[in-house]
């Protein structure tokens, strides 16, 4: 807060008045300039800190997504193997259920640093191009996370068929009912592979 004090001595004439007014004005301008300089330094520090935290968050998310993408091939093979097992069972051929495996790798892709920068207003101190790259990257990440949720639901539906019985004990009706669910999971896995590739590219752009 800026304080303006009355002059120690009385003002005599217009000259003293304007000298005093000029002194006050100069003092106020200097004080405002100093205050704005301090705020600018503080904002610059906040911006640099926020950008560093966001970039670190994106690097960690990129590493996590790279690991997920590497598991999609084996997860696809597992579902294809499960469909082959069902086809053999429905054809009343010998089918080995011992090697069946259904699991989806997952882990959180974080956005706390980005949300914090947006909520506190620090993002407003960043240049527009940087904010745009970060925003597009997190938007792509959110879409991937939503797709992963749908994929997990499909996996849970697959597991529900074997929740009570072993695969070998499932009758033909349950086997046929599981086929579209497995194919849906396969479609989601394929979409995750494609969208994940695009998300990795967005990470690379944002981290340049």
Phi, psi and omega in degrees: 000138181264132179249135176245121183258149176292151179297148181291330181242157180295153180269125180243104176089169183294326182298312178299322180298312182289326176297315179296318179297319179294321179297316179296314181299314180298318180297318179295317180296318178296316181296317179295318179297317178296318180297317179293326178295318178296317179296320180297318178296317180296317179296321179295320177296316178299317181297312181297318180295316181295316180298319179297318180292320179295316180296321177296319178298317180294321178297317179295319178296322179297316178298318179297316181292324176300318178294319179296315181300326181292337181270349186296326180297312180293324179292324175296315179300322179299315181291322177296320177296324178294319177296321178296320177299316180295318179300318179294319179296316181292335176273003179059042175254160177300131182223132182262117181266358186292334183261005179289138181212127180229112179202147180240124177284135179209162178187157185287137169259115191277153176218018184298318182296318180293315180297321180296317179297321180288319184290325182273353180085001181294331179300334180292341180275349179276156177289154188301318183298320179294314179299320181297317179296316179297315182298316179296322180295313180290330176296315178297321179297318178298320179296320178296317180298320179296317178297322179295324177298317178296321179296318179297321177299319178296320178295320178295324177294322177296314182293336180295335179290333181250018183291327182255319184252159171285155179308322182292341182266356181289137179276175184299324181298313179292324179297315179294322181293332182280340185300308180296330179292318179294319179295324177296318177298321177298320179295319178295319179300317178297320179293323177296321179297315182291312181292325178297321177297318177294322179295320177298321177296322178294322175301313182300319179294316182291332184269359178293000000 
